[in-house]
Amino acid sequence: PRPAAGTSPSGSPGSQPHSGHCRHERHRDGGGAGPRRPVLLPTFSTAAKVRVALTCLLFLSSACCNGAVLWSAARAWRRQRRPPRVRILMANLAAADLLVTVVVMPLDAAWNVTVQWYGGDAACRALMFLKLAAMYASAFVTVVIALDRHAAIVNPLAGGCAGRRNKAMNGRRRSRGPLQAFVFRTVSRSRPRRFVQCATVGSFGAHWQETLYNMFTFACLFLLPLLVMVLCYGRILAAISGRMKDAGASSQEIQLRRSCNNIPRARMRTLKMSIVIVLTFIVCWTPYYLLGLWYWFSPEMLTREKVPPSLSHILFLFGLFNTCLDPLIYGLFTAHFR
């Protein structure tokens, strides 16, 4: 999940609905292809038990930290009619992380315990829609923060366009979610025993369609946000470097001070905070998505057990850890919140 709602345990966004069970799902699918290959159904293994325990700890930590950010923002809004735009964006990020916390984490923990899907087809489609919506919300709010800092530093006179840009980004995020209601569905098998799962199996007429869907989900949840954030902060650093060079060309100290005052201290502190938030997003989710890419182009890594099951558990939990880091970073860079 942040990246991939509907991810396989190996990390492929959208290919399977649940990280941690699809390893066995792939064994099942592969078992149907071979004439006498034994079918391996998922079990509540020791690694899955550890994953559930750590997911519960992450749930409590993320709920408390992000709840504290929203409570602090609500108190500030009572005192100020027009709170700073950065505070509004951080409150939106906390709300998005809280959505991941209350949707993705309980679903993942419960699914690991039950092993198979007992919720029915309607719940399968609805929960996969909510899961992906939470993932998009978290990733896109991070993008909006990068765009906002870009506008504040590189083009400060265009601040009036920020609200329209933020609304447009939110609209694009909402437009991605309904696709999951048509892709995911319940599938079952009767041998060696009846087993029901919420998955994308049978939703695509050809393998290239499933690959295209996976790449689309990967691009929207990770690749495009990453590219936008890299471009925004690259231009920001280039603009700051250019101003510093212009200031260094003058021998008068007063001109240096005026040049530095073009980027106030508070704005620089906010810029540093947003850069750290982006870096944590990249560090937490990149390993999980790289494992997913490997899975897409080399699915036999599961059947040949090239990757231990515990690795997918670890990388998925490391990605979810990002929801706990965002409010901590906000607290470190915000004096009133501390």
VOGU-3710 file (C-alpha; in Angstrom, 3 decimals, decimal comma):
1> prpaagtsps> 0,000/0,000/0,000  1,474/3,691/0,097  2,078/2,618/-2,696  0,231/0,188/-3,668  -3,219/-0,410/-2,791  -3,876/-3,769/-4,051  -0,303/-4,816/-3,856  1,112/-8,258/-3,904  3,307/-9,250/-1,009  6,212/-8,873/-3,283
11> gspgsqphsg> 5,197/-5,310/-3,782  3,518/-5,143/-7,149  0,981/-2,338/-6,983  -2,409/-3,430/-8,096  -1,591/-6,964/-9,128  -3,017/-8,518/-6,003  -4,994/-6,949/-3,244  -3,035/-7,840/-0,194  0,611/-7,749/0,667  1,474/-10,868/2,524
21> hcrherhrdg> -0,880/-13,395/0,965  -0,185/-13,127/-2,711  2,925/-15,214/-2,450  0,608/-18,102/-1,861  -1,837/-16,783/-4,403  0,873/-16,939/-7,031  1,687/-20,450/-5,974  -1,969/-21,269/-6,417  -2,145/-19,659/-9,838  1,087/-21,301/-10,852
31> ggagprrpvl> -0,172/-24,595/-9,461  -3,097/-24,447/-11,846  -0,752/-24,052/-14,790  1,369/-27,122/-14,102  -0,249/-30,538/-14,608  0,829/-32,141/-11,308  2,230/-29,307/-9,320  1,215/-29,217/-5,633  -1,000/-26,301/-4,645  0,216/-24,228/-1,686
41> lptfstaakv> -2,445/-22,269/0,172  -1,490/-19,400/2,498  -1,192/-19,933/6,230  -0,918/-17,687/9,261  2,846/-18,120/9,480  5,240/-16,812/12,102  6,290/-13,991/9,778  2,635/-13,018/9,340  2,139/-13,008/13,120  5,098/-10,676/13,574
51> rvaltcllfl> 3,714/-8,502/10,793  0,336/-8,253/12,509  1,958/-7,314/15,837  4,115/-4,606/14,233  1,160/-3,323/12,226  -0,782/-2,854/15,460  2,111/-0,885/16,949  2,313/1,287/13,841  -1,447/1,801/14,004  -1,305/3,091/17,576
61> ssaccngavl> 1,716/5,298/16,915  0,362/6,778/13,684  -3,120/7,362/15,121  -1,734/9,208/18,142  0,822/11,298/16,221  -1,400/12,299/13,311  -4,317/12,858/15,670  -2,125/15,262/17,653  -1,301/17,205/14,464  -4,994/17,539/13,571
71> wsaarawrrq> -5,839/18,576/17,135  -3,105/21,215/17,056  -4,315/22,488/13,679  -7,915/22,673/14,941  -6,825/24,739/17,949  -4,852/27,087/15,682  -7,827/27,541/13,356  -9,980/28,665/16,278  -7,507/31,462/16,986  -6,802/32,453/13,382
81> rrpprvrilm> -9,338/33,165/10,693  -6,773/32,591/7,946  -4,138/30,086/9,083  -0,912/29,762/7,041  -1,220/27,651/3,931  1,585/25,376/5,099  -0,342/24,540/8,269  -3,387/23,666/6,172  -1,289/21,419/3,947  0,288/19,666/6,924
91> anlaaadllv> -3,167/19,101/8,385  -4,203/17,551/5,065  -1,114/15,340/5,123  -1,945/14,239/8,673  -5,524/13,479/7,587  -4,248/11,459/4,606  -1,832/9,526/6,828  -4,649/8,955/9,296  -6,776/7,568/6,457  -3,985/5,122/5,638
101> tvvvmpldaa> -3,846/4,260/9,332  -7,541/3,499/9,803  -8,098/1,801/6,414  -4,916/0,085/5,263  -3,419/-1,058/8,570  -6,521/-2,730/10,104  -7,365/-4,314/6,757  -3,852/-5,670/6,369  -3,702/-7,027/9,927  -7,140/-8,661/9,755
111> wnvtvqwygg> -6,421/-10,159/6,339  -3,195/-11,707/7,580  -5,086/-13,288/10,474  -8,023/-14,636/8,452  -5,724/-15,611/5,537  -8,591/-15,724/3,045  -11,371/-13,240/2,225  -14,647/-13,533/4,140  -16,174/-10,129/3,362  -17,933/-10,890/0,097
121> daacralmfl> -17,611/-9,281/-3,317  -19,130/-5,897/-2,397  -16,773/-5,442/0,567  -13,856/-6,556/-1,611  -14,512/-3,816/-4,162  -15,340/-1,142/-1,580  -12,339/-1,766/0,649  -9,927/-1,927/-2,277  -11,335/1,398/-3,463  -10,809/2,928/0,013
131> klaamyasaf> -7,342/1,431/0,223  -6,192/2,949/-3,050  -7,894/6,263/-2,235  -5,893/6,428/0,998  -2,686/5,710/-0,906  -3,402/8,389/-3,483  -4,295/10,905/-0,777  -1,006/10,438/1,050  1,139/10,574/-2,098  -0,693/13,490/-3,729
141> vtvvialdrh> -0,700/15,690/-0,624  3,081/15,293/-0,538  3,146/16,444/-4,181  0,956/19,450/-3,363  3,360/20,442/-0,573  6,245/20,301/-3,067  4,310/22,442/-5,567  3,408/24,922/-2,849  7,061/25,310/-1,763  8,059/25,668/-5,412
151> aaivnplagg> 5,581/28,500/-5,868  6,642/30,187/-2,625  10,374/30,154/-3,430  10,671/30,214/-7,219  7,563/32,243/-8,105  6,307/33,940/-4,918  4,035/36,355/-6,821  1,899/33,438/-8,050  0,666/32,496/-4,587  -2,959/33,179/-5,561
161> cagrrnkamn> -2,929/30,135/-7,863  -2,047/27,732/-5,037  -5,633/27,105/-3,967  -6,800/26,282/-7,495  -3,789/24,030/-8,024  -4,429/22,158/-4,779  -8,079/21,615/-5,675  -7,083/20,329/-9,117  -4,664/17,833/-7,579  -7,354/16,599/-5,187
171> grrrsrgplq> -9,739/16,149/-8,103  -7,210/14,040/-9,996  -6,627/11,933/-6,888  -10,354/11,194/-6,550  -10,652/10,288/-10,239  -8,185/7,394/-9,868  -9,976/5,437/-7,148  -13,169/4,105/-8,827  -11,080/1,913/-11,146  -10,472/-0,485/-8,273
181> afvfrtvsrs> -14,192/-1,248/-7,952  -14,062/-2,832/-11,434  -10,678/-4,552/-11,200  -10,927/-6,315/-7,843  -13,398/-9,097/-7,157  -13,693/-12,288/-5,157  -12,250/-15,429/-6,717  -12,408/-18,929/-5,303  -11,100/-22,425/-5,819  -12,396/-25,730/-4,531
191> rprrfvqcat> -9,208/-27,813/-4,435  -7,512/-28,893/-2,271  -10,198/-27,099/-0,220  -12,520/-24,174/-0,761  -10,538/-20,954/-0,647  -11,827/-17,428/-1,393  -9,661/-14,405/-2,056  -10,134/-10,776/-3,105  -7,878/-10,365/-6,135  -7,536/-9,129/-9,704
201> vgsfgahwqe> -7,405/-12,678/-11,108  -9,675/-12,976/-14,145  -10,235/-9,220/-14,506  -7,918/-8,909/-17,515  -8,308/-10,567/-20,876  -4,565/-10,635/-21,588  -1,340/-10,430/-19,637  -0,375/-7,102/-21,231  -3,576/-5,549/-19,864  -2,658/-6,539/-16,330
211> tlynmftfac> 0,879/-5,224/-16,854  -0,506/-1,948/-18,186  -2,787/-1,630/-15,159  0,105/-2,354/-12,796  2,331/0,221/-14,472  -0,460/2,809/-14,420  -0,968/2,300/-10,697  2,775/2,371/-10,066  3,171/5,578/-12,084  0,300/7,378/-10,361
221> lfllpllvmv> 1,182/6,298/-6,831  4,958/6,558/-6,914  6,710/7,431/-10,172  4,821/10,611/-11,137  4,770/12,011/-7,563  8,497/11,271/-7,323  9,248/13,046/-10,609  7,183/16,097/-9,667  8,848/16,352/-6,255  12,352/15,969/-7,713
231> lcygrilaai> 11,658/18,648/-10,334  10,142/21,049/-7,808  12,919/20,787/-5,265  15,553/20,770/-7,989  14,256/24,112/-9,253  14,040/25,421/-5,696  17,670/24,556/-4,996  18,704/26,047/-8,338  16,849/29,280/-7,538  18,435/29,537/-4,095
241> sgrmkdagas> 21,880/28,827/-5,558  21,363/31,527/-8,189  20,399/34,100/-5,589  23,412/33,232/-3,493  25,689/33,698/-6,522  24,106/37,042/-7,291  24,631/38,101/-3,714  28,246/36,895/-3,738  29,012/38,970/-6,824  28,507/42,125/-4,798
251> sqeiqlrrsc> 31,065/43,189/-2,238  28,568/45,132/-0,164  27,310/43,274/2,908  23,972/45,067/2,850  23,214/43,604/-0,578  23,980/40,138/0,731  21,539/40,643/3,554  18,855/41,897/1,221  19,363/38,918/-1,039  19,047/36,525/1,891
261> nniprarmrt> 15,937/38,331/3,061  14,249/37,352/-0,207  13,833/33,942/1,470  12,778/34,617/5,080  13,970/32,340/7,840  10,490/30,921/8,462  10,114/30,070/4,779  13,493/28,350/4,747  12,515/26,312/7,801  9,317/25,245/6,064
271> lkmsivivlt> 11,315/24,351/2,961  13,674/22,160/5,001  10,692/20,442/6,624  9,061/19,668/3,282  12,344/18,333/1,856  12,729/15,971/4,823  9,121/14,790/4,347  9,804/14,029/0,694  13,040/12,208/1,522  11,266/10,000/4,074
281> fivcwtpyyl> 8,588/9,194/1,498  11,267/8,137/-1,009  13,328/6,163/1,521  10,329/4,342/2,998  8,556/3,348/-0,195  11,278/2,922/-2,849  12,471/-0,542/-1,651  8,900/-1,848/-1,636  8,213/-0,629/-5,162  11,520/-1,932/-6,472
291> lglwywfspe> 10,569/-5,354/-5,173  7,232/-4,956/-6,943  8,935/-4,108/-10,245  11,109/-7,180/-9,920  7,996/-9,228/-9,299  6,239/-7,904/-12,408  9,092/-8,686/-14,764  10,271/-11,844/-13,016  7,264/-13,511/-11,330  9,132/-16,788/-11,064
301> mltrekvpps> 11,064/-15,285/-8,158  8,142/-16,408/-5,972  7,796/-19,927/-7,294  11,552/-20,449/-7,096  11,682/-18,748/-3,692  14,400/-16,297/-4,665  12,933/-13,814/-2,177  12,147/-14,880/1,407  8,568/-14,118/2,496  9,848/-12,088/5,435
311> lshilflfgl> 11,416/-9,527/3,077  8,068/-8,466/1,628  6,680/-8,141/5,173  9,611/-5,971/6,241  9,470/-3,660/3,223  5,714/-3,213/3,484  5,931/-2,308/7,169  8,820/0,042/6,441  6,577/1,826/3,948  3,769/2,142/6,479
321> fntcldpliy> 6,287/3,585/8,935  6,212/6,732/6,801  2,801/7,607/8,254  4,429/7,811/11,701  7,380/9,896/10,514  5,412/12,729/8,874  3,873/14,104/12,111  7,197/13,704/13,946  8,966/15,763/11,275  6,265/18,406/11,492
331> glftahfr> 6,752/18,567/15,252  10,533/18,906/14,965  10,289/21,871/12,582  7,297/23,622/14,203  7,869/25,382/17,501  4,207/25,939/18,422  3,421/22,239/17,900  6,281/21,154/20,151
//
